Amino acid sequence: MKLNCDLGESFGSWNMGSDAKVMPHIDQANIACGFHAGDPLVMQKTLQLAKQHNVSVGAHPSYPDLVGFGRRSMKCTREEIIALVLYQIAAIDGVAQSLDIELSYVKPHGALYNDMMTNIEVREAIFSAIAQYHKPLKLMIQASSNIKEHRAQAEKFNIEILTEAFADRCYNDDGSLLSRNITGAVHNREKMFAQVKLLKEQSSVITINGKHLPLEVDSLCVHGDNLEGVKAIATIRELIR
């Protein structure tokens, strides 16, 4: 099981995250493409950092929502979603190619990710965008009880799926994430480490109702936007070795 993290989310004079401290501990960096965070210089520096630590890189596209950090859903047409995803993939891939780095996957951000998981029209628009790109790219998607259905849909577009789980989030019985508006949606450190160990040893999580939920997980999403987060990532790295 690999570790992935959302990075490159600084913008102009606004600094977000601890990318330099996080990068040595992870396998995959999901790099912002400018629509929710990031800018050309930040993209370039984040890619250089990933190359330095031999970390795989993926595009992290979102709805065009800088003010809301991409966390607000937008009513976009299929054609708009295809275009905005292609635009962002091309941006990060262009910078990556200039540094002799291979972009290998796409992981949507925020509301676009959530809409992808719950809305087949949004999901198929993202599939279509990736399929139209000039080289093969994988799609990182949330591991859930619907993963067989999602894989079957992706296969129609000749897209390979990477599944991910979340170290610090509580799950509903169907494999969806418990809303952040509900108490207990985000695990404390003790519960987070326990969930990581269970995923490593039994490929499952314990849901909000105490059910053991099997999950097919290729990568574990971790967050390192503060010093405590970075320390947690270092511990998680040891737990899954």
C-alpha distance (Angstrom), angle and dihedral (degrees) to the residues before:
residue distance angle dihedral
M1 . . .
K2 3.80 . .
L3 3.80 131.0 .
N4 3.81 122.9 -123.5
C5 3.78 130.4 -175.4
D6 3.82 136.6 -173.6
L7 3.80 106.8 -116.9
G8 3.80 142.8 161.3
E9 3.78 91.6 56.9
S10 3.80 98.4 137.4
F11 3.78 116.4 109.1
G12 3.81 128.9 -163.7
S13 3.81 107.8 -47.5
W14 3.82 91.7 -13.9
N15 3.80 112.5 100.2
M16 3.80 119.6 -155.3
G17 3.77 127.7 179.3
S18 3.80 135.1 -8.2
D19 3.78 99.3 -90.4
A20 3.81 97.5 161.7
K21 3.81 91.6 52.3
V22 3.80 94.9 43.4
M23 3.81 100.2 45.8
P24 3.85 97.7 72.2
H25 3.82 90.5 59.5
I26 3.82 102.4 48.2
D27 3.80 138.8 71.8
Q28 3.81 101.4 -153.4
A29 3.81 131.0 36.8
N30 3.81 118.7 -158.2
I31 3.80 101.5 -154.9
A32 3.81 123.1 -156.3
C33 3.80 113.8 -120.4
G34 3.81 101.5 -153.1
F35 3.80 103.1 -90.0
H36 3.82 98.5 93.3
A37 3.80 98.4 11.1
G38 3.77 140.9 -22.4
D39 3.77 130.6 68.0
P40 3.83 133.5 -146.7
L41 3.80 95.0 -84.0
V42 3.81 93.4 44.8
M43 3.81 90.3 49.0
Q44 3.79 90.6 51.2
K45 3.81 94.4 48.0
T46 3.81 93.0 45.5
L47 3.79 91.9 50.4
Q48 3.81 90.8 49.1
L49 3.80 89.4 51.3
A50 3.81 91.0 50.1
K51 3.81 90.7 50.3
Q52 3.81 90.7 49.7
H53 3.81 90.7 56.1
N54 3.82 96.7 37.2
V55 3.82 92.5 -116.1
S56 3.82 120.8 159.1
V57 3.80 114.0 -119.9
G58 3.77 132.1 -141.0
A59 3.79 134.9 -177.8
H60 3.82 114.0 -106.4
P61 3.83 103.6 -161.2
S62 3.80 125.2 177.9
Y63 3.75 143.3 173.8
P64 3.85 111.3 -69.9
D65 3.82 93.7 -92.5
L66 3.80 114.7 128.0
V67 3.79 93.2 156.7
G68 3.81 93.3 53.0
F69 3.82 95.2 38.0
G70 3.80 88.7 -120.1
R71 3.78 92.4 -68.5
R72 3.81 95.9 117.1
S73 3.77 119.6 85.3
M74 3.81 116.0 -125.6
K75 3.79 129.2 -158.2
C76 3.78 100.1 -122.0
T77 3.78 126.6 164.1
R78 3.79 120.9 -118.4
E79 3.79 89.6 -104.5
E80 3.81 91.8 50.9
I81 3.80 92.8 50.9
I82 3.79 91.6 48.9
A83 3.80 91.2 49.7
L84 3.81 97.1 45.4
V85 3.81 92.4 47.4
L86 3.81 92.5 47.7
Y87 3.81 90.9 47.5
Q88 3.79 92.6 53.9
I89 3.80 95.1 43.4
A90 3.78 89.7 51.6
A91 3.81 92.1 49.2
I92 3.79 96.4 54.1
D93 3.80 93.0 37.4
G94 3.81 91.4 52.3
V95 3.80 92.0 54.3
A96 3.81 90.4 43.2
Q97 3.80 92.6 52.9
S98 3.81 90.6 52.0
L99 3.81 87.1 58.6
D100 3.83 93.7 44.1
I101 3.80 91.7 -110.3
E102 3.80 123.6 141.2
L103 3.80 117.2 -134.3
S104 3.81 106.1 -142.2
Y105 3.80 110.2 176.0
V106 3.79 148.6 6.2
K107 3.80 127.1 -125.2
P108 3.82 115.4 179.9
H109 3.80 117.3 -137.8
G110 3.78 134.6 -126.4
A111 3.78 117.4 -39.7
L112 3.81 92.5 7.8
Y113 3.82 89.0 56.7
N114 3.81 92.2 47.1
D115 3.81 92.2 47.7
M116 3.81 89.9 48.2
M117 3.79 89.5 56.4
T118 3.82 96.0 49.4
N119 3.82 105.2 28.9
I120 3.80 119.5 61.5
E121 3.81 92.0 -161.8
V122 3.80 92.0 57.1
R123 3.79 90.8 43.3
E124 3.80 93.1 51.7
A125 3.80 91.2 46.6
I126 3.81 88.5 56.2
F127 3.81 90.4 46.0
S128 3.79 88.9 51.7
A129 3.81 93.3 49.4
I130 3.80 92.2 51.9
A131 3.81 91.8 44.7
Q132 3.81 90.3 52.7
Y133 3.79 93.5 53.4
H134 3.79 114.5 105.9
K135 3.81 95.4 -114.6
P136 3.82 134.6 35.7
L137 3.80 116.1 -87.1
K138 3.79 128.8 176.9
L139 3.81 123.0 -130.2
M140 3.80 121.3 -131.7
I141 3.78 110.6 -145.4
Q142 3.80 136.0 168.5
A143 3.79 117.0 -86.2
S144 3.80 107.9 -122.1
S145 3.79 142.6 144.7
N146 3.83 86.7 -84.7
I147 3.79 95.3 59.2
K148 3.82 95.2 111.4
E149 3.80 89.7 55.2
H150 3.80 91.3 47.1
R151 3.80 92.0 49.2
A152 3.81 90.9 50.2
Q153 3.81 90.5 51.6
A154 3.81 91.4 48.2
E155 3.80 92.1 49.7
K156 3.81 89.2 61.4
F157 3.80 86.2 64.2
N158 3.83 93.6 40.6
I159 3.80 90.2 -115.0
E160 3.79 124.0 146.7
I161 3.80 116.3 -138.5
L162 3.80 126.8 -137.7
T163 3.80 112.3 -162.2
E164 3.77 123.8 -147.0
A165 3.78 137.7 -170.5
F166 3.79 129.3 -162.7
A167 3.77 121.7 -117.0
D168 3.79 97.1 -156.1
R169 3.80 104.6 34.4
C170 3.80 130.7 93.8
Y171 3.81 117.0 -129.2
N172 3.79 133.8 -137.9
D173 3.81 117.7 -133.4
D174 3.83 91.6 -97.6
G175 3.80 93.0 56.1
S176 3.79 96.1 -102.1
L177 3.79 119.3 127.0
L178 3.78 119.5 -97.8
S179 3.81 109.2 -110.6
R180 3.79 114.6 -97.3
N181 3.81 86.5 -128.9
I182 3.81 89.2 69.8
T183 3.80 121.9 81.3
G184 3.80 110.9 -106.0
A185 3.80 95.8 26.1
V186 3.82 91.3 124.4
H187 3.79 117.2 49.1
N188 3.76 123.2 -130.8
R189 3.79 116.9 -124.5
E190 3.81 95.5 -89.3
K191 3.82 93.5 51.4
M192 3.79 91.7 43.0
F193 3.81 93.0 55.8
A194 3.82 90.4 45.1
Q195 3.81 90.0 52.8
V196 3.80 91.6 49.5
K197 3.81 91.3 51.4
L198 3.81 91.5 48.8
L199 3.80 91.4 50.1
K200 3.80 90.6 49.1
E201 3.80 96.5 45.4
Q202 3.82 103.6 32.0
S203 3.83 105.7 14.2
S204 3.79 90.6 -124.6
V205 3.80 144.8 97.3
I206 3.79 132.3 -145.2
T207 3.80 110.3 -116.6
I208 3.78 129.0 -140.7
N209 3.82 88.4 -91.5
G210 3.80 94.7 49.6
K211 3.80 96.2 -101.6
H212 3.82 121.1 144.2
L213 3.80 104.5 -125.4
P214 3.83 117.2 -164.7
L215 3.82 113.2 -138.4
E216 3.80 131.3 -173.5
V217 3.80 100.9 -138.2
D218 3.79 128.0 -177.7
S219 3.79 96.8 167.6
L220 3.78 138.3 19.3
C221 3.80 118.6 -138.8
V222 3.80 114.9 -137.1
H223 3.79 131.1 179.1
G224 3.79 124.9 -138.9
D225 3.78 105.8 173.6
N226 3.80 92.8 131.3
L227 3.81 139.5 28.8
E228 3.80 93.3 -95.8
G229 3.79 89.3 51.8
V230 3.80 90.9 53.1
K231 3.81 90.9 50.9
A232 3.80 89.6 50.6
I233 3.81 91.5 51.6
A234 3.81 90.7 53.7
T235 3.81 89.6 52.7
I236 3.82 92.7 46.2
R237 3.80 89.2 51.2
E238 3.80 89.0 58.7
L239 3.81 93.4 44.6
I240 3.81 94.2 57.5
R241 3.80 99.4 41.3
